[in-house]
Amino acid sequence: MTTPQNRAILEDAEVRADKAARSRDTTTPTQWDLPGETPGSYALEERSALRRVGGLSTELADVTEVEYRQLRLERVVLVGVWTEGTAVDAQRSLAELAALAETAGSEVLEAFVQRRDKPDAATYVGSGKANEIRDIVAATGADTVICDGELTPGQLNQLEKVLKVKVVDRTALILDIFAQHATSREGKAQVELAQMQYMLPRLRGWGESLSRQAGGRVAGGGGIGTRGPGETKIETDRRRIRSRVSKLRREIAGMATARTTQRNSRDRNATPSVAIAGYTNAGKSSLLNQLTDAGVLVQDALFATLDPTVRRAETVDGREYTLTDTVGFVRHLPHQLVDAFRSTLEEVAASDLLLHIVDGSDPDPLGQINAVHVVLNDIDASSVPELIVVNKVDAMSEEDVLLLRQALPGAVWISARTGEGIEALRDVIAARLPHPAVHVEVLVPYDRGDLVARVHRDGEVLEETHEPEGTRLVAQVDAGLASLLEPFPAPVPES
């Protein structure tokens, strides 16, 4: 309850703050005036900023109300079931789960892994181990348990009954991170669709709350569409979720049409496309910034990029191509996300060259490559020409570099942070991009400089000379541009 004394203190603080604001030197440069700032840095500051939400302050009439409230800090305990591979593989998977939990804003207190032939059908870890975990949760004060796998609705329900705290599986955790980081309209719709698909079979309530029926004159007379024997609350929720899923699918289909139109426009202009794909936090956005000065958000966090970014770039010989930064992949990426992001991932499947970025400093870079290949197969992108690019070589030891060079003989080695190897990568991209198929030798009049510029932009100029009648070009171009150049054949020199 605000007292007159407290109110006076607050008003005095506001007066002092107002005076300080008026006396501040307005010529002092702000963050927007500092050199080197990029749109990505602004997005990073906004994501990390402390936001004050107005209108949520409350004055409790009865202080005893506080006694029944508990602050949820998301202090978590991690639980994994080791069914295959080595103990190192199991520990590495749990370490990645810890990184995911920290990205979602949780504090990891403990982590446990259990060796089993297969997860227990009822409680994932077995009834005895579930009781042990319950004691650990109580001792540590954790309020959430995260399981390293996708739990069935039955396992989720049984575990919560035993542990008496919230239980989250790996899929729900990844979906939560995606929901935090999605910024575009398309990204938000895709994440919401994936969450709805995950939530639908897992609806449940406390006691009989979801078994109540509403119909006839119940609930104040719902009117048309609510009378009759009535649906239970869980049936109503399922119907609403299915309706929302249908609407989201229609919206995403419309956005996919716009993306396809943009891609077809690039195809008509014969602009080659390069897609950057790879494991999450491998350095894809950093590489895009190095190659194009795109200024996109770069953050040392999992799934920092969800919305694809397309930028124009040039090869060393002057040909233009598009470079697309895509969402990162991860082991056991939820199939709901793959389905929801299919329209976005089609950018990878439709590209002319795939830059597969690998974090060379990771303890298991080959495992990352295999995980990415699984997703590429799911989206029918396995046939796209692939170039392995090993990033973060500045953080690798010489021994790790030698071992990985033997496993990846055709890879390009770079550091997107320091710029090491970027020029060599540009040369490889220029060599691997598809070359125009039609050879032309033309004499373009000087008043058709637009055609000369287009040959330089979309074709590959082999020879160029300036003569009195116009510009003589020997070049490789696509069929469409060759037809525009047909009226200007170069005369054969007299022998």
C-alpha positions in Angstrom: 0.0 0.0 0.0 1.4 3.4 -1.0 1.7 5.7 2.0 2.0 9.6 1.8 5.6 9.2 2.9 6.4 6.7 0.1 4.6 8.9 -2.4 6.7 11.9 -1.4 9.9 9.9 -1.8 8.9 8.8 -5.3 7.9 12.4 -6.4 11.2 13.7 -5.1 13.1 11.0 -7.1 11.1 11.9 -10.3 12.0 15.6 -9.9 15.7 14.8 -9.5 15.6 12.5 -12.6 13.8 15.3 -14.6 16.4 17.9 -13.7 19.3 15.5 -14.6 17.6 14.8 -18.0 17.3 18.5 -18.8 20.9 19.2 -17.8 22.3 16.4 -20.0 24.5 17.6 -22.9 22.5 17.0 -26.0 25.6 17.1 -28.2 26.9 13.9 -26.6 26.8 11.2 -29.3 24.2 8.4 -28.8 24.5 4.7 -29.7 23.0 5.6 -33.1 25.8 8.0 -33.9 28.7 5.7 -33.0 30.7 4.3 -36.0 30.5 0.6 -36.7 27.0 0.2 -35.6 24.9 -2.2 -37.7 21.2 -3.3 -37.8 22.4 -6.5 -36.2 23.9 -4.8 -33.2 20.7 -2.8 -32.7 18.7 -6.1 -32.7 21.2 -7.6 -30.2 20.8 -4.7 -27.9 17.0 -4.8 -28.2 17.0 -8.5 -27.5 19.2 -8.1 -24.3 17.6 -4.9 -23.1 15.6 -4.6 -19.9 12.1 -3.7 -20.8 9.6 -1.9 -18.5 6.0 -2.9 -19.0 3.6 -0.2 -17.9 0.3 -0.9 -16.3 1.3 -4.0 -14.4 2.1 -2.5 -11.0 -0.4 -3.6 -8.3 -1.2 -2.5 -4.8 -2.3 -5.5 -2.7 -5.2 -4.8 -0.4 -4.3 -7.8 1.7 -0.6 -8.5 2.2 -1.3 -12.2 3.0 -2.0 -12.7 -0.7 1.8 -12.6 -1.2 2.2 -15.7 0.9 0.5 -17.9 -1.7 2.7 -16.7 -4.6 5.9 -18.4 -5.7 8.4 -16.7 -8.1 9.2 -19.1 -11.0 12.9 -18.7 -11.7 13.1 -21.7 -14.1 15.8 -23.4 -12.1 16.1 -26.7 -14.0 17.4 -30.2 -13.6 18.4 -32.0 -16.8 17.7 -35.7 -17.3 18.9 -37.9 -20.2 18.5 -41.5 -21.2 21.6 -43.1 -22.8 20.4 -45.8 -25.2 23.2 -45.9 -27.8 26.8 -44.6 -28.5 29.5 -44.0 -25.9 29.3 -42.3 -22.6 31.1 -39.3 -24.2 28.3 -39.1 -26.7 25.7 -39.1 -23.9 27.5 -36.4 -22.0 27.9 -34.3 -25.1 24.2 -34.5 -25.8 23.4 -33.4 -22.3 25.9 -30.5 -22.6 24.0 -29.4 -25.7 20.7 -29.6 -23.8 22.3 -27.4 -21.0 23.2 -24.8 -23.7 19.7 -24.9 -25.0 18.3 -24.4 -21.5 20.6 -21.5 -20.8 19.6 -19.9 -24.2 16.0 -20.2 -23.1 16.9 -18.2 -19.9 17.1 -21.1 -17.4 19.7 -21.8 -14.7 20.9 -25.4 -14.8 21.4 -26.9 -11.3 22.1 -30.6 -12.0 22.3 -33.0 -14.9 21.8 -36.7 -14.9 22.0 -39.5 -17.5 20.7 -43.0 -17.2 21.9 -46.1 -19.2 18.9 -48.0 -20.6 18.1 -50.2 -23.6 15.2 -47.9 -24.4 13.2 -45.2 -22.5 10.6 -46.4 -20.0 7.2 -46.3 -21.6 5.5 -44.9 -18.5 8.0 -42.5 -16.9 10.9 -42.2 -19.4 13.4 -43.1 -16.7 11.6 -45.8 -14.8 9.7 -45.5 -11.5 12.7 -46.0 -9.2 14.8 -43.3 -11.0 11.8 -41.0 -11.1 11.6 -41.1 -7.3 15.3 -40.5 -7.0 15.0 -37.4 -9.3 12.0 -36.2 -7.2 14.3 -36.2 -4.1 17.0 -34.3 -6.0 14.5 -31.8 -7.3 13.3 -31.1 -3.8 16.9 -30.8 -2.4 18.1 -28.4 -5.1 14.9 -26.3 -5.2 14.4 -26.8 -8.9 11.1 -25.9 -10.4 11.5 -27.6 -13.8 12.9 -30.8 -15.2 14.0 -31.0 -18.8 14.3 -34.4 -20.5 16.7 -34.9 -23.4 14.2 -36.4 -25.8 10.6 -36.1 -27.0 8.2 -37.4 -24.3 4.9 -38.9 -25.2 1.8 -37.3 -23.6 1.6 -40.2 -21.2 5.2 -40.0 -20.1 4.8 -36.2 -19.6 1.7 -36.7 -17.4 3.2 -39.5 -15.3 6.5 -37.7 -14.7 4.8 -34.5 -13.5 2.7 -36.6 -11.1 5.8 -38.2 -9.6 8.1 -35.2 -9.6 5.5 -32.6 -8.6 7.2 -29.9 -10.8 6.8 -28.8 -14.4 8.4 -31.3 -16.9 9.6 -30.1 -20.3 11.1 -32.2 -23.1 13.7 -31.2 -25.7 11.2 -30.4 -28.3 9.2 -28.0 -26.1 12.5 -26.3 -25.1 13.6 -25.7 -28.7 10.1 -24.5 -29.6 10.3 -22.0 -26.7 13.7 -20.7 -27.9 12.2 -20.3 -31.4 9.2 -18.4 -30.0 11.6 -16.0 -28.2 13.7 -15.2 -31.2 11.2 -15.1 -34.1 10.8 -11.5 -35.3 9.2 -11.5 -38.7 5.6 -12.2 -39.4 6.4 -15.4 -41.3 8.8 -16.6 -38.5 6.2 -16.0 -35.8 3.5 -17.8 -37.8 5.8 -20.8 -38.4 6.8 -21.1 -34.8 3.2 -20.8 -33.6 2.1 -23.5 -36.0 4.9 -25.8 -34.7 3.8 -25.1 -31.1 0.1 -25.8 -31.9 1.0 -29.1 -33.5 3.1 -30.1 -30.5 0.5 -29.0 -28.0 -2.6 -30.6 -29.6 -2.0 -34.2 -28.4 -0.7 -33.0 -25.0 -3.7 -31.1 -23.8 -4.4 -31.9 -20.2 -5.9 -30.2 -17.1 -6.1 -30.4 -13.4 -8.7 -32.7 -11.9 -11.9 -32.7 -13.8 -11.5 -29.2 -15.3 -11.2 -30.5 -18.8 -14.1 -32.9 -18.5 -16.8 -30.3 -17.8 -19.5 -30.0 -20.4 -21.1 -26.8 -21.6 -24.3 -26.7 -23.6 -27.9 -25.8 -23.7 -28.5 -22.9 -21.3 -25.2 -23.4 -19.4 -22.7 -20.6 -19.1 -25.3 -17.9 -19.6 -26.7 -19.3 -22.7 -23.9 -19.4 -25.3 -26.3 -19.0 -28.2 -26.1 -20.5 -31.7 -23.3 -23.1 -32.0 -23.1 -23.9 -28.3 -26.4 -25.6 -27.5 -26.9 -29.4 -27.5 -25.4 -32.1 -25.4 -22.3 -29.9 -25.1 -18.5 -30.5 -25.6 -16.1 -31.0 -22.8 -13.5 -28.2 -22.2 -10.7 -30.3 -23.7 -12.8 -30.8 -26.9 -13.4 -27.1 -27.1 -9.7 -26.4 -26.8 -8.8 -29.0 -29.4 -11.4 -27.5 -31.8 -9.9 -24.1 -31.3 -6.4 -25.3 -31.8 -7.3 -27.1 -35.0 -9.0 -24.0 -36.3 -6.0 -21.9 -35.5 -3.7 -24.4 -37.2 -5.8 -24.3 -40.4 -5.6 -20.5 -40.4 -1.8 -20.5 -39.8 -1.3 -23.0 -42.7 -3.2 -20.7 -45.0 -1.2 -17.7 -43.9 2.1 -19.5 -44.3 1.0 -20.8 -47.8 0.4 -17.2 -48.8 3.8 -16.1 -47.6 5.4 -19.1 -49.4 3.8 -17.9 -52.6 5.5 -14.5 -52.2 8.8 -16.1 -51.5 8.4 -18.3 -54.6 7.6 -15.2 -56.7 10.9 -13.6 -55.5 12.8 -16.7 -56.3 11.3 -17.0 -59.8 12.2 -13.4 -60.4 15.8 -14.2 -59.6 15.7 -17.2 -61.8 14.4 -15.1 -64.7 17.4 -12.8 -64.3 19.6 -15.8 -64.2 21.1 -14.8 -60.9 22.8 -17.8 -59.2 21.9 -18.5 -55.6 24.1 -19.6 -52.7 22.5 -20.8 -49.5 24.4 -20.9 -46.1 23.3 -23.8 -44.0 24.7 -25.6 -41.0 24.5 -26.4 -37.3 23.2 -23.7 -35.0 25.8 -21.2 -33.7 28.4 -22.4 -36.4 28.9 -18.8 -37.6 26.6 -18.6 -40.6 25.5 -15.0 -40.0 29.1 -13.9 -39.3 30.1 -15.3 -42.7 27.2 -13.5 -44.4 28.4 -10.3 -42.9 31.9 -11.0 -44.1 30.9 -11.7 -47.7 28.2 -9.0 -48.1 28.5 -6.4 -45.2 24.9 -7.3 -44.5 25.0 -6.2 -40.8 22.7 -8.9 -39.6 22.5 -10.0 -35.9 25.4 -12.0 -34.7 25.2 -13.5 -31.2 27.0 -16.4 -29.5 23.7 -18.2 -28.8 21.8 -21.1 -30.2 19.2 -20.2 -32.8 20.0 -16.5 -32.9 18.8 -16.4 -36.6 15.3 -17.6 -37.5 14.3 -15.3 -40.3 16.2 -15.9 -43.6 18.2 -13.0 -44.9 18.9 -12.7 -48.7 21.7 -10.4 -49.9 23.4 -9.7 -53.2 27.1 -10.5 -53.5 29.7 -10.5 -56.3 32.3 -13.0 -57.4 35.9 -12.0 -57.9 35.2 -11.9 -61.7 32.2 -9.5 -61.2 29.3 -11.9 -61.5 26.3 -11.2 -59.2 24.8 -13.9 -57.0 22.4 -14.1 -54.0 23.5 -15.3 -50.6 20.9 -16.6 -48.2 21.4 -17.1 -44.5 19.0 -19.7 -43.1 17.9 -21.1 -39.7 20.4 -23.3 -38.0 19.9 -27.0 -37.5 20.4 -29.2 -34.4 20.4 -32.8 -33.4 16.9 -34.2 -33.2 15.4 -31.0 -34.7 11.6 -31.3 -33.9 9.7 -32.6 -37.0 7.0 -29.9 -36.3 9.6 -27.2 -36.9 10.9 -28.8 -40.1 7.3 -29.0 -41.4 6.5 -25.4 -40.3 9.7 -24.0 -41.7 9.5 -25.9 -45.0 8.7 -22.9 -47.0 11.8 -21.1 -45.6 14.0 -24.1 -46.0 13.0 -24.4 -49.7 15.5 -21.6 -50.2 18.2 -24.2 -49.5 16.7 -26.8 -51.8 16.4 -24.3 -54.7 19.9 -23.0 -54.5 22.8 -23.6 -56.9 25.4 -24.1 -54.2 25.2 -24.9 -50.5 27.8 -23.6 -48.2 27.7 -26.1 -45.3 29.2 -24.2 -42.3 30.9 -26.4 -39.6 32.1 -25.2 -36.2 35.6 -26.6 -36.2 36.0 -25.8 -32.5 33.1 -28.0 -31.5 34.0 -31.3 -29.8 32.1 -33.3 -32.4 32.1 -31.4 -35.8 31.5 -34.6 -37.8 28.4 -35.3 -35.6 27.2 -31.8 -36.5 27.7 -32.5 -40.2 25.6 -35.8 -39.9 22.8 -33.9 -38.1 22.6 -31.3 -40.8 22.6 -33.9 -43.5 19.5 -35.6 -41.8 17.6 -32.3 -42.1 18.7 -31.7 -45.7 17.4 -35.1 -46.6 14.1 -34.2 -45.0 13.7 -31.1 -47.1 14.9 -32.8 -50.4 18.0 -30.7 -50.5 20.6 -33.5 -50.5 21.1 -33.2 -54.3 22.3 -29.5 -54.1 26.1 -29.2 -54.7 27.7 -28.8 -51.3 30.8 -27.1 -50.2 32.0 -27.8 -46.6 33.3 -24.6 -44.9 35.1 -25.2 -41.6 34.7 -22.0 -39.5 36.4 -20.8 -36.3 39.9 -22.2 -37.2 41.3 -19.5 -34.9 39.8 -21.4 -32.0 41.2 -24.8 -33.1 44.4 -26.5 -32.0 46.9 -27.7 -34.6 46.1 -31.3 -33.8 42.4 -30.8 -34.3 43.0 -29.1 -37.6 45.2 -32.0 -38.8 42.6 -34.6 -37.8 39.7 -32.8 -39.4 41.6 -32.1 -42.6 42.0 -35.9 -43.1 38.2 -36.4 -42.5 37.2 -33.4 -44.8 39.7 -33.3 -47.7 37.7 -30.9 -49.9 36.8 -28.4 -47.2 37.6 -24.7 -47.1 39.0 -23.4 -43.8 38.1 -19.9 -42.6 37.6 -17.7 -39.6 34.5 -15.5 -40.0 35.6 -13.5 -37.0 39.1 -12.6 -38.1 38.6 -12.8 -41.9 41.2 -15.6 -42.4 40.5 -17.6 -45.5 37.6 -15.4 -46.7 39.3 -14.5 -50.0 40.1 -18.1 -50.7 36.4 -18.9 -50.1 35.4 -16.2 -52.6 37.6 -17.9 -55.3 36.0 -21.3 -54.6 32.5 -19.9 -54.8 33.3 -18.2 -58.1 34.6 -21.5 -59.5 31.7 -23.7 -58.1 28.8 -21.4 -59.3 27.2 -22.5 -62.6 28.6 -20.7 -65.6 26.5 -19.4 -68.5 26.2 -21.9 -71.3 26.0 -19.8 -74.5 29.1 -18.4 -76.1 28.6 -15.1 -77.9 30.8 -12.7 -79.8 28.9 -9.4 -80.5 29.4 -5.8 -81.3 27.1 -3.7 -79.2 26.4 -0.1 -80.3 27.4 2.6 -77.8 23.7 3.6 -77.4 23.0 0.1 -75.9 25.2 0.4 -72.9 22.4 -1.3 -70.9 23.2 -4.6 -72.7 26.9 -4.3 -72.0 26.1 -3.7 -68.3 23.8 -6.7 -68.2 26.5 -9.0 -69.8 28.9 -7.9 -67.1 26.3 -8.4 -64.4 24.7 -11.7 -65.5 27.3 -13.2 -67.8 31.0 -13.9 -67.9 33.1 -11.5 -70.0 36.1 -13.2 -71.6 37.2 -10.3 -73.8 36.2 -6.7 -74.3 37.4 -4.1 -76.8 36.1 -0.7 -77.8 35.8 0.0 -81.6 34.4 2.9 -83.5 31.1 1.2 -84.1 30.6 0.0 -80.5 31.8 -2.4 -77.8 33.0 -5.8 -79.0 32.3 -8.6 -76.4 33.3 -12.2 -76.2 31.4 -13.7 -73.4 29.4 -16.6 -71.9 25.8 -15.7 -71.2 22.5 -17.5 -70.6 20.0 -18.3 -73.4 17.7 -15.4 -72.6 20.5 -12.8 -72.8 21.9 -14.4 -75.9 18.6 -13.9 -77.7 18.7 -10.1 -76.9 22.3 -9.9 -78.3 21.4 -11.7 -81.6 20.8 -8.4 -83.5 24.4 -7.3 -82.9 26.7 -10.0 -84.3 30.4 -9.1 -84.5 31.6 -8.8 -88.1 34.2 -11.4 -89.0 37.6 -9.6 -89.5 38.9 -9.7 -93.1 41.8 -11.9 -93.6 
